Amino acid sequence: MSTELTFNEDGVDVVYEGTEFELEKTLIEEATGKGYRDVTDHEVLQIVAEEPDIDGEPVRIGDVL
């Protein structure tokens, strides 16, 4: 099952295994030790899933916004 991430200025809207929730910006910063805009989509996936299906190059949230 795939994981869907939607990035915005306040955090990330996540759909993981059919469950929808939001990861707040501050939680992501605390979990990664980085500023929100410097975190990559791959790092967010690692927060969400124990063994995420990661492919392609990582993309910074700042580049998405």
PDB file of N, CA, C, O and CB in Angstrom:
ATOM      1  N   MET A   1       0.850  -1.187   0.000  1.00  0.00           N
ATOM      2  CA  MET A   1       0.000   0.000   0.000  1.00  0.00           C
ATOM      3  C   MET A   1       0.890   1.243   0.000  1.00  0.00           C
ATOM      4  O   MET A   1       1.922   1.266   0.670  1.00  0.00           O
ATOM      5  CB  MET A   1      -0.964   0.003   1.232  1.00  0.00           C
ATOM      6  N   SER A   2       0.506   2.244  -0.727  1.00  0.00           N
ATOM      7  CA  SER A   2       1.338   3.427  -0.853  1.00  0.00           C
ATOM      8  C   SER A   2       1.029   4.457   0.237  1.00  0.00           C
ATOM      9  O   SER A   2       0.000   4.407   0.911  1.00  0.00           O
ATOM     10  CB  SER A   2       1.150   4.048  -2.226  1.00  0.00           C
ATOM     11  N   THR A   3       1.947   5.364   0.370  1.00  0.00           N
ATOM     12  CA  THR A   3       1.799   6.473   1.303  1.00  0.00           C
ATOM     13  C   THR A   3       1.739   7.754   0.489  1.00  0.00           C
ATOM     14  O   THR A   3       2.579   7.980  -0.382  1.00  0.00           O
ATOM     15  CB  THR A   3       2.970   6.514   2.345  1.00  0.00           C
ATOM     16  N   GLU A   4       0.756   8.587   0.767  1.00  0.00           N
ATOM     17  CA  GLU A   4       0.589   9.842   0.041  1.00  0.00           C
ATOM     18  C   GLU A   4       0.955  10.996   0.962  1.00  0.00           C
ATOM     19  O   GLU A   4       0.462  11.080   2.087  1.00  0.00           O
ATOM     20  CB  GLU A   4      -0.866   9.996  -0.491  1.00  0.00           C
ATOM     21  N   LEU A   5       1.820  11.887   0.484  1.00  0.00           N
ATOM     22  CA  LEU A   5       2.243  13.054   1.248  1.00  0.00           C
ATOM     23  C   LEU A   5       1.835  14.319   0.507  1.00  0.00           C
ATOM     24  O   LEU A   5       2.068  14.438  -0.696  1.00  0.00           O
ATOM     25  CB  LEU A   5       3.771  13.032   1.494  1.00  0.00           C
ATOM     26  N   THR A   6       1.225  15.267   1.221  1.00  0.00           N
ATOM     27  CA  THR A   6       0.882  16.570   0.660  1.00  0.00           C
ATOM     28  C   THR A   6       1.497  17.630   1.564  1.00  0.00           C
ATOM     29  O   THR A   6       1.133  17.749   2.734  1.00  0.00           O
ATOM     30  CB  THR A   6      -0.679  16.758   0.531  1.00  0.00           C
ATOM     31  N   PHE A   7       2.429  18.393   1.015  1.00  0.00           N
ATOM     32  CA  PHE A   7       3.186  19.368   1.798  1.00  0.00           C
ATOM     33  C   PHE A   7       2.521  20.729   1.773  1.00  0.00           C
ATOM     34  O   PHE A   7       2.007  21.158   0.740  1.00  0.00           O
ATOM     35  CB  PHE A   7       4.611  19.479   1.277  1.00  0.00           C
ATOM     36  N   ASN A   8       2.530  21.419   2.927  1.00  0.00           N
ATOM     37  CA  ASN A   8       2.066  22.803   3.003  1.00  0.00           C
ATOM     38  C   ASN A   8       2.914  23.522   4.043  1.00  0.00           C
ATOM     39  O   ASN A   8       3.780  22.905   4.664  1.00  0.00           O
ATOM     40  CB  ASN A   8       0.536  22.882   3.363  1.00  0.00           C
ATOM     41  N   GLU A   9       2.682  24.796   4.238  1.00  0.00           N
ATOM     42  CA  GLU A   9       3.504  25.611   5.144  1.00  0.00           C
ATOM     43  C   GLU A   9       3.410  25.173   6.608  1.00  0.00           C
ATOM     44  O   GLU A   9       4.315  25.453   7.393  1.00  0.00           O
ATOM     45  CB  GLU A   9       3.096  27.062   5.031  1.00  0.00           C
ATOM     46  N   ASP A  10       2.329  24.491   6.981  1.00  0.00           N
ATOM     47  CA  ASP A  10       2.104  24.116   8.376  1.00  0.00           C
ATOM     48  C   ASP A  10       2.547  22.703   8.713  1.00  0.00           C
ATOM     49  O   ASP A  10       2.634  22.345   9.888  1.00  0.00           O
ATOM     50  CB  ASP A  10       0.662  24.264   8.705  1.00  0.00           C
ATOM     51  N   GLY A  11       2.827  21.894   7.696  1.00  0.00           N
ATOM     52  CA  GLY A  11       3.200  20.508   7.933  1.00  0.00           C
ATOM     53  C   GLY A  11       2.880  19.656   6.721  1.00  0.00           C
ATOM     54  O   GLY A  11       2.833  20.141   5.590  1.00  0.00           O
ATOM     55  N   VAL A  12       2.658  18.365   6.983  1.00  0.00           N
ATOM     56  CA  VAL A  12       2.423  17.420   5.893  1.00  0.00           C
ATOM     57  C   VAL A  12       1.141  16.647   6.159  1.00  0.00           C
ATOM     58  O   VAL A  12       0.971  16.050   7.222  1.00  0.00           O
ATOM     59  CB  VAL A  12       3.621  16.449   5.730  1.00  0.00           C
ATOM     60  N   ASP A  13       0.245  16.665   5.186  1.00  0.00           N
ATOM     61  CA  ASP A  13      -0.949  15.822   5.248  1.00  0.00           C
ATOM     62  C   ASP A  13      -0.539  14.454   4.724  1.00  0.00           C
ATOM     63  O   ASP A  13       0.053  14.343   3.650  1.00  0.00           O
ATOM     64  CB  ASP A  13      -2.157  16.434   4.414  1.00  0.00           C
ATOM     65  N   VAL A  14      -0.857  13.412   5.491  1.00  0.00           N
ATOM     66  CA  VAL A  14      -0.414  12.061   5.170  1.00  0.00           C
ATOM     67  C   VAL A  14      -1.613  11.132   5.044  1.00  0.00           C
ATOM     68  O   VAL A  14      -2.555  11.210   5.832  1.00  0.00           O
ATOM     69  CB  VAL A  14       0.561  11.538   6.241  1.00  0.00           C
ATOM     70  N   VAL A  15      -1.571  10.256   4.049  1.00  0.00           N
ATOM     71  CA  VAL A  15      -2.497   9.130   3.974  1.00  0.00           C
ATOM     72  C   VAL A  15      -1.609   7.888   3.990  1.00  0.00           C
ATOM     73  O   VAL A  15      -0.877   7.621   3.036  1.00  0.00           O
ATOM     74  CB  VAL A  15      -3.440   9.193   2.669  1.00  0.00           C
ATOM     75  N   TYR A  16      -1.685   7.134   5.087  1.00  0.00           N
ATOM     76  CA  TYR A  16      -0.848   5.953   5.276  1.00  0.00           C
ATOM     77  C   TYR A  16      -1.737   4.753   5.560  1.00  0.00           C
ATOM     78  O   TYR A  16      -2.442   4.713   6.568  1.00  0.00           O
ATOM     79  CB  TYR A  16       0.172   6.168   6.426  1.00  0.00           C
ATOM     80  N   GLU A  17      -1.697   3.787   4.673  1.00  0.00           N
ATOM     81  CA  GLU A  17      -2.508   2.574   4.797  1.00  0.00           C
ATOM     82  C   GLU A  17      -3.984   2.907   5.067  1.00  0.00           C
ATOM     83  O   GLU A  17      -4.640   2.276   5.896  1.00  0.00           O
ATOM     84  CB  GLU A  17      -1.955   1.684   5.922  1.00  0.00           C
ATOM     85  N   GLY A  18      -4.484   3.918   4.340  1.00  0.00           N
ATOM     86  CA  GLY A  18      -5.884   4.300   4.432  1.00  0.00           C
ATOM     87  C   GLY A  18      -6.228   5.243   5.575  1.00  0.00           C
ATOM     88  O   GLY A  18      -7.375   5.672   5.698  1.00  0.00           O
ATOM     89  N   THR A  19      -5.245   5.573   6.418  1.00  0.00           N
ATOM     90  CA  THR A  19      -5.480   6.474   7.547  1.00  0.00           C
ATOM     91  C   THR A  19      -4.925   7.850   7.210  1.00  0.00           C
ATOM     92  O   THR A  19      -3.772   7.984   6.802  1.00  0.00           O
ATOM     93  CB  THR A  19      -4.832   5.922   8.849  1.00  0.00           C
ATOM     94  N   GLU A  20      -5.766   8.880   7.387  1.00  0.00           N
ATOM     95  CA  GLU A  20      -5.352  10.252   7.102  1.00  0.00           C
ATOM     96  C   GLU A  20      -4.987  10.961   8.398  1.00  0.00           C
ATOM     97  O   GLU A  20      -5.704  10.864   9.394  1.00  0.00           O
ATOM     98  CB  GLU A  20      -6.467  11.021   6.360  1.00  0.00           C
ATOM     99  N   PHE A  21      -3.857  11.682   8.377  1.00  0.00           N
ATOM    100  CA  PHE A  21      -3.454  12.486   9.535  1.00  0.00           C
ATOM    101  C   PHE A  21      -2.480  13.555   9.074  1.00  0.00           C
ATOM    102  O   PHE A  21      -2.022  13.544   7.932  1.00  0.00           O
ATOM    103  CB  PHE A  21      -2.814  11.599  10.647  1.00  0.00           C
ATOM    104  N   GLU A  22      -2.165  14.489   9.983  1.00  0.00           N
ATOM    105  CA  GLU A  22      -1.236  15.569   9.664  1.00  0.00           C
ATOM    106  C   GLU A  22      -0.025  15.487  10.580  1.00  0.00           C
ATOM    107  O   GLU A  22      -0.161  15.305  11.790  1.00  0.00           O
ATOM    108  CB  GLU A  22      -1.925  16.947   9.793  1.00  0.00           C
ATOM    109  N   LEU A  23       1.149  15.622  10.002  1.00  0.00           N
ATOM    110  CA  LEU A  23       2.372  15.781  10.777  1.00  0.00           C
ATOM    111  C   LEU A  23       2.659  17.274  10.831  1.00  0.00           C
ATOM    112  O   LEU A  23       2.858  17.911   9.796  1.00  0.00           O
ATOM    113  CB  LEU A  23       3.581  14.973  10.152  1.00  0.00           C
ATOM    114  N   GLU A  24       2.679  17.821  12.017  1.00  0.00           N
ATOM    115  CA  GLU A  24       2.915  19.249  12.153  1.00  0.00           C
ATOM    116  C   GLU A  24       4.377  19.591  11.886  1.00  0.00           C
ATOM    117  O   GLU A  24       5.276  18.782  12.118  1.00  0.00           O
ATOM    118  CB  GLU A  24       2.508  19.722  13.543  1.00  0.00           C
ATOM    119  N   LYS A  25       4.587  20.775  11.407  1.00  0.00           N
ATOM    120  CA  LYS A  25       5.916  21.285  11.069  1.00  0.00           C
ATOM    121  C   LYS A  25       6.895  21.096  12.230  1.00  0.00           C
ATOM    122  O   LYS A  25       8.009  20.614  12.022  1.00  0.00           O
ATOM    123  CB  LYS A  25       5.834  22.768  10.687  1.00  0.00           C
ATOM    124  N   THR A  26       6.497  21.466  13.439  1.00  0.00           N
ATOM    125  CA  THR A  26       7.399  21.371  14.592  1.00  0.00           C
ATOM    126  C   THR A  26       7.763  19.925  14.916  1.00  0.00           C
ATOM    127  O   THR A  26       8.899  19.646  15.301  1.00  0.00           O
ATOM    128  CB  THR A  26       6.762  22.023  15.812  1.00  0.00           C
ATOM    129  N   LEU A  27       6.820  19.011  14.764  1.00  0.00           N
ATOM    130  CA  LEU A  27       7.096  17.598  15.011  1.00  0.00           C
ATOM    131  C   LEU A  27       8.143  17.079  14.018  1.00  0.00           C
ATOM    132  O   LEU A  27       9.049  16.338  14.399  1.00  0.00           O
ATOM    133  CB  LEU A  27       5.794  16.765  14.908  1.00  0.00           C
ATOM    134  N   ILE A  28       8.019  17.465  12.767  1.00  0.00           N
ATOM    135  CA  ILE A  28       8.965  17.046  11.731  1.00  0.00           C
ATOM    136  C   ILE A  28      10.349  17.616  12.030  1.00  0.00           C
ATOM    137  O   ILE A  28      11.352  16.918  11.887  1.00  0.00           O
ATOM    138  CB  ILE A  28       8.483  17.499  10.329  1.00  0.00           C
ATOM    139  N   GLU A  29      10.406  18.887  12.447  1.00  0.00           N
ATOM    140  CA  GLU A  29      11.689  19.509  12.781  1.00  0.00           C
ATOM    141  C   GLU A  29      12.340  18.811  13.972  1.00  0.00           C
ATOM    142  O   GLU A  29      13.548  18.573  13.966  1.00  0.00           O
ATOM    143  CB  GLU A  29      11.497  21.003  13.086  1.00  0.00           C
ATOM    144  N   GLU A  30      11.554  18.485  14.986  1.00  0.00           N
ATOM    145  CA  GLU A  30      12.093  17.800  16.160  1.00  0.00           C
ATOM    146  C   GLU A  30      12.582  16.394  15.821  1.00  0.00           C
ATOM    147  O   GLU A  30      13.616  15.955  16.325  1.00  0.00           O
ATOM    148  CB  GLU A  30      11.037  17.731  17.257  1.00  0.00           C
ATOM    149  N   ALA A  31      11.847  15.698  14.977  1.00  0.00           N
ATOM    150  CA  ALA A  31      12.195  14.320  14.626  1.00  0.00           C
ATOM    151  C   ALA A  31      13.454  14.240  13.759  1.00  0.00           C
ATOM    152  O   ALA A  31      14.197  13.261  13.833  1.00  0.00           O
ATOM    153  CB  ALA A  31      11.033  13.662  13.900  1.00  0.00           C
ATOM    154  N   THR A  32      13.693  15.262  12.943  1.00  0.00           N
ATOM    155  CA  THR A  32      14.823  15.213  12.013  1.00  0.00           C
ATOM    156  C   THR A  32      16.013  16.055  12.469  1.00  0.00           C
ATOM    157  O   THR A  32      17.137  15.842  12.013  1.00  0.00           O
ATOM    158  CB  THR A  32      14.377  15.675  10.649  1.00  0.00           C
ATOM    159  N   GLY A  33      15.768  17.011  13.368  1.00  0.00           N
ATOM    160  CA  GLY A  33      16.842  17.913  13.779  1.00  0.00           C
ATOM    161  C   GLY A  33      17.196  18.934  12.715  1.00  0.00           C
ATOM    162  O   GLY A  33      18.281  19.514  12.746  1.00  0.00           O
ATOM    163  N   LYS A  34      16.286  19.160  11.771  1.00  0.00           N
ATOM    164  CA  LYS A  34      16.504  20.104  10.671  1.00  0.00           C
ATOM    165  C   LYS A  34      15.370  21.115  10.618  1.00  0.00           C
ATOM    166  O   LYS A  34      14.299  20.902  11.186  1.00  0.00           O
ATOM    167  CB  LYS A  34      16.621  19.360   9.322  1.00  0.00           C
ATOM    168  N   GLY A  35      15.626  22.228   9.921  1.00  0.00           N
ATOM    169  CA  GLY A  35      14.560  23.164   9.617  1.00  0.00           C
ATOM    170  C   GLY A  35      13.573  22.508   8.661  1.00  0.00           C
ATOM    171  O   GLY A  35      13.962  21.702   7.817  1.00  0.00           O
ATOM    172  N   TYR A  36      12.313  22.850   8.790  1.00  0.00           N
ATOM    173  CA  TYR A  36      11.245  22.218   8.004  1.00  0.00           C
ATOM    174  C   TYR A  36      11.535  22.213   6.509  1.00  0.00           C
ATOM    175  O   TYR A  36      11.373  21.183   5.855  1.00  0.00           O
ATOM    176  CB  TYR A  36       9.934  22.924   8.255  1.00  0.00           C
ATOM    177  N   ARG A  37      11.962  23.349   5.956  1.00  0.00           N
ATOM    178  CA  ARG A  37      12.168  23.446   4.511  1.00  0.00           C
ATOM    179  C   ARG A  37      13.372  22.632   4.030  1.00  0.00           C
ATOM    180  O   ARG A  37      13.502  22.383   2.831  1.00  0.00           O
ATOM    181  CB  ARG A  37      12.347  24.898   4.116  1.00  0.00           C
ATOM    182  N   ASP A  38      14.251  22.214   4.941  1.00  0.00           N
ATOM    183  CA  ASP A  38      15.432  21.418   4.578  1.00  0.00           C
ATOM    184  C   ASP A  38      15.196  19.913   4.680  1.00  0.00           C
ATOM    185  O   ASP A  38      16.042  19.127   4.255  1.00  0.00           O
ATOM    186  CB  ASP A  38      16.596  21.799   5.460  1.00  0.00           C
ATOM    187  N   VAL A  39      14.076  19.510   5.230  1.00  0.00           N
ATOM    188  CA  VAL A  39      13.734  18.093   5.354  1.00  0.00           C
ATOM    189  C   VAL A  39      13.307  17.583   3.984  1.00  0.00           C
ATOM    190  O   VAL A  39      12.704  18.319   3.203  1.00  0.00           O
ATOM    191  CB  VAL A  39      12.603  17.868   6.416  1.00  0.00           C
ATOM    192  N   THR A  40      13.624  16.306   3.689  1.00  0.00           N
ATOM    193  CA  THR A  40      13.243  15.734   2.395  1.00  0.00           C
ATOM    194  C   THR A  40      11.994  14.864   2.531  1.00  0.00           C
ATOM    195  O   THR A  40      11.607  14.460   3.628  1.00  0.00           O
ATOM    196  CB  THR A  40      14.403  14.907   1.809  1.00  0.00           C
ATOM    197  N   ASP A  41      11.385  14.592   1.392  1.00  0.00           N
ATOM    198  CA  ASP A  41      10.229  13.704   1.370  1.00  0.00           C
ATOM    199  C   ASP A  41      10.610  12.313   1.885  1.00  0.00           C
ATOM    200  O   ASP A  41       9.797  11.656   2.535  1.00  0.00           O
ATOM    201  CB  ASP A  41       9.649  13.609  -0.055  1.00  0.00           C
ATOM    202  N   HIS A  42      11.812  11.866   1.608  1.00  0.00           N
ATOM    203  CA  HIS A  42      12.265  10.559   2.090  1.00  0.00           C
ATOM    204  C   HIS A  42      12.332  10.525   3.617  1.00  0.00           C
ATOM    205  O   HIS A  42      11.986   9.517   4.234  1.00  0.00           O
ATOM    206  CB  HIS A  42      13.638  10.220   1.497  1.00  0.00           C
ATOM    207  N   GLU A  43      12.776  11.617   4.219  1.00  0.00           N
ATOM    208  CA  GLU A  43      12.845  11.681   5.687  1.00  0.00           C
ATOM    209  C   GLU A  43      11.447  11.650   6.299  1.00  0.00           C
ATOM    210  O   GLU A  43      11.240  11.018   7.334  1.00  0.00           O
ATOM    211  CB  GLU A  43      13.592  12.955   6.140  1.00  0.00           C
ATOM    212  N   VAL A  44      10.498  12.318   5.676  1.00  0.00           N
ATOM    213  CA  VAL A  44       9.117  12.282   6.164  1.00  0.00           C
ATOM    214  C   VAL A  44       8.568  10.861   6.065  1.00  0.00           C
ATOM    215  O   VAL A  44       7.904  10.390   6.989  1.00  0.00           O
ATOM    216  CB  VAL A  44       8.223  13.265   5.361  1.00  0.00           C
ATOM    217  N   LEU A  45       8.835  10.179   4.964  1.00  0.00           N
ATOM    218  CA  LEU A  45       8.384   8.792   4.817  1.00  0.00           C
ATOM    219  C   LEU A  45       8.959   7.900   5.917  1.00  0.00           C
ATOM    220  O   LEU A  45       8.281   6.994   6.400  1.00  0.00           O
ATOM    221  CB  LEU A  45       8.784   8.246   3.439  1.00  0.00           C
ATOM    222  N   GLN A  46      10.204   8.156   6.312  1.00  0.00           N
ATOM    223  CA  GLN A  46      10.824   7.360   7.368  1.00  0.00           C
ATOM    224  C   GLN A  46      10.196   7.632   8.729  1.00  0.00           C
ATOM    225  O   GLN A  46      10.220   6.764   9.601  1.00  0.00           O
ATOM    226  CB  GLN A  46      12.315   7.640   7.425  1.00  0.00           C
ATOM    227  N   ILE A  47       9.639   8.810   8.924  1.00  0.00           N
ATOM    228  CA  ILE A  47       8.910   9.106  10.157  1.00  0.00           C
ATOM    229  C   ILE A  47       7.595   8.332  10.176  1.00  0.00           C
ATOM    230  O   ILE A  47       7.184   7.818  11.217  1.00  0.00           O
ATOM    231  CB  ILE A  47       8.648  10.629  10.291  1.00  0.00           C
ATOM    232  N   VAL A  48       6.941   8.254   9.026  1.00  0.00           N
ATOM    233  CA  VAL A  48       5.610   7.658   8.921  1.00  0.00           C
ATOM    234  C   VAL A  48       5.641   6.132   8.971  1.00  0.00           C
ATOM    235  O   VAL A  48       4.852   5.520   9.691  1.00  0.00           O
ATOM    236  CB  VAL A  48       4.948   8.107   7.638  1.00  0.00           C
ATOM    237  N   ALA A  49       6.542   5.518   8.215  1.00  0.00           N
ATOM    238  CA  ALA A  49       6.533   4.062   8.054  1.00  0.00           C
ATOM    239  C   ALA A  49       7.820   3.434   8.577  1.00  0.00           C
ATOM    240  O   ALA A  49       8.896   4.021   8.458  1.00  0.00           O
ATOM    241  CB  ALA A  49       6.334   3.693   6.585  1.00  0.00           C
ATOM    242  N   GLU A  50       7.709   2.241   9.156  1.00  0.00           N
ATOM    243  CA  GLU A  50       8.888   1.541   9.650  1.00  0.00           C
ATOM    244  C   GLU A  50       9.823   1.158   8.511  1.00  0.00           C
ATOM    245  O   GLU A  50      11.038   1.324   8.618  1.00  0.00           O
ATOM    246  CB  GLU A  50       8.478   0.299  10.427  1.00  0.00           C
ATOM    247  N   GLU A  51       9.259   0.646   7.422  1.00  0.00           N
ATOM    248  CA  GLU A  51      10.044   0.251   6.256  1.00  0.00           C
ATOM    249  C   GLU A  51       9.424   0.874   5.010  1.00  0.00           C
ATOM    250  O   GLU A  51       8.738   0.196   4.245  1.00  0.00           O
ATOM    251  CB  GLU A  51      10.114  -1.302   6.126  1.00  0.00           C
ATOM    252  N   PRO A  52       9.670   2.178   4.806  1.00  0.00           N
ATOM    253  CA  PRO A  52       9.026   2.855   3.676  1.00  0.00           C
ATOM    254  C   PRO A  52       9.558   2.378   2.332  1.00  0.00           C
ATOM    255  O   PRO A  52      10.715   1.976   2.208  1.00  0.00           O
ATOM    256  CB  PRO A  52       9.217   4.353   3.792  1.00  0.00           C
ATOM    257  N   ASP A  53       8.694   2.430   1.337  1.00  0.00           N
ATOM    258  CA  ASP A  53       9.060   2.103  -0.042  1.00  0.00           C
ATOM    259  C   ASP A  53       9.564   3.393  -0.677  1.00  0.00           C
ATOM    260  O   ASP A  53       8.780   4.201  -1.176  1.00  0.00           O
ATOM    261  CB  ASP A  53       7.838   1.489  -0.852  1.00  0.00           C
ATOM    262  N   ILE A  54      10.884   3.575  -0.654  1.00  0.00           N
ATOM    263  CA  ILE A  54      11.488   4.818  -1.136  1.00  0.00           C
ATOM    264  C   ILE A  54      12.167   4.562  -2.472  1.00  0.00           C
ATOM    265  O   ILE A  54      12.962   3.633  -2.612  1.00  0.00           O
ATOM    266  CB  ILE A  54      12.503   5.385  -0.106  1.00  0.00           C
ATOM    267  N   ASP A  55      11.839   5.408  -3.459  1.00  0.00           N
ATOM    268  CA  ASP A  55      12.540   5.340  -4.736  1.00  0.00           C
ATOM    269  C   ASP A  55      12.714   6.746  -5.273  1.00  0.00           C
ATOM    270  O   ASP A  55      12.036   7.675  -4.834  1.00  0.00           O
ATOM    271  CB  ASP A  55      11.777   4.451  -5.751  1.00  0.00           C
ATOM    272  N   GLY A  56      13.607   6.901  -6.207  1.00  0.00           N
ATOM    273  CA  GLY A  56      13.873   8.218  -6.770  1.00  0.00           C
ATOM    274  C   GLY A  56      14.758   9.046  -5.861  1.00  0.00           C
ATOM    275  O   GLY A  56      15.165   8.604  -4.786  1.00  0.00           O
ATOM    276  N   GLU A  57      15.044  10.244  -6.309  1.00  0.00           N
ATOM    277  CA  GLU A  57      15.882  11.163  -5.557  1.00  0.00           C
ATOM    278  C   GLU A  57      15.064  11.888  -4.490  1.00  0.00           C
ATOM    279  O   GLU A  57      13.902  12.214  -4.728  1.00  0.00           O
ATOM    280  CB  GLU A  57      16.546  12.172  -6.499  1.00  0.00           C
ATOM    281  N   PRO A  58      15.646  12.146  -3.323  1.00  0.00           N
ATOM    282  CA  PRO A  58      14.920  12.903  -2.294  1.00  0.00           C
ATOM    283  C   PRO A  58      14.695  14.348  -2.758  1.00  0.00           C
ATOM    284  O   PRO A  58      15.512  14.927  -3.473  1.00  0.00           O
ATOM    285  CB  PRO A  58      15.699  12.883  -0.947  1.00  0.00           C
ATOM    286  N   VAL A  59      13.569  14.902  -2.329  1.00  0.00           N
ATOM    287  CA  VAL A  59      13.214  16.272  -2.680  1.00  0.00           C
ATOM    288  C   VAL A  59      12.988  17.054  -1.392  1.00  0.00           C
ATOM    289  O   VAL A  59      12.232  16.620  -0.523  1.00  0.00           O
ATOM    290  CB  VAL A  59      11.947  16.316  -3.594  1.00  0.00           C
ATOM    291  N   ARG A  60      13.647  18.211  -1.269  1.00  0.00           N
ATOM    292  CA  ARG A  60      13.478  19.072  -0.092  1.00  0.00           C
ATOM    293  C   ARG A  60      12.061  19.665  -0.068  1.00  0.00           C
ATOM    294  O   ARG A  60      11.509  20.015  -1.111  1.00  0.00           O
ATOM    295  CB  ARG A  60      14.542  20.210  -0.090  1.00  0.00           C
ATOM    296  N   ILE A  61      11.491  19.770   1.122  1.00  0.00           N
ATOM    297  CA  ILE A  61      10.181  20.390   1.263  1.00  0.00           C
ATOM    298  C   ILE A  61      10.222  21.822   0.735  1.00  0.00           C
ATOM    299  O   ILE A  61       9.271  22.275   0.097  1.00  0.00           O
ATOM    300  CB  ILE A  61       9.722  20.368   2.736  1.00  0.00           C
ATOM    301  N   GLY A  62      11.317  22.535   0.996  1.00  0.00           N
ATOM    302  CA  GLY A  62      11.444  23.897   0.495  1.00  0.00           C
ATOM    303  C   GLY A  62      11.357  24.000  -1.011  1.00  0.00           C
ATOM    304  O   GLY A  62      10.896  25.011  -1.541  1.00  0.00           O
ATOM    305  N   ASP A  63      11.798  22.957  -1.712  1.00  0.00           N
ATOM    306  CA  ASP A  63      11.695  22.947  -3.173  1.00  0.00           C
ATOM    307  C   ASP A  63      10.285  22.658  -3.644  1.00  0.00           C
ATOM    308  O   ASP A  63       9.884  23.100  -4.721  1.00  0.00           O
ATOM    309  CB  ASP A  63      12.643  21.925  -3.757  1.00  0.00           C
ATOM    310  N   VAL A  64       9.532  21.924  -2.848  1.00  0.00           N
ATOM    311  CA  VAL A  64       8.140  21.599  -3.192  1.00  0.00           C
ATOM    312  C   VAL A  64       7.249  22.812  -2.978  1.00  0.00           C
ATOM    313  O   VAL A  64       6.356  23.093  -3.778  1.00  0.00           O
ATOM    314  CB  VAL A  64       7.628  20.407  -2.350  1.00  0.00           C
ATOM    315  N   LEU A  65       7.506  23.534  -1.875  1.00  0.00           N
ATOM    316  CA  LEU A  65       6.684  24.705  -1.573  1.00  0.00           C
ATOM    317  C   LEU A  65       7.121  25.839  -2.466  1.00  0.00           C
ATOM    318  O   LEU A  65       6.566  26.935  -2.389  1.00  0.00           O
ATOM    319  CB  LEU A  65       6.789  25.108  -0.077  1.00  0.00           C
TER     320      LEU A  65
END
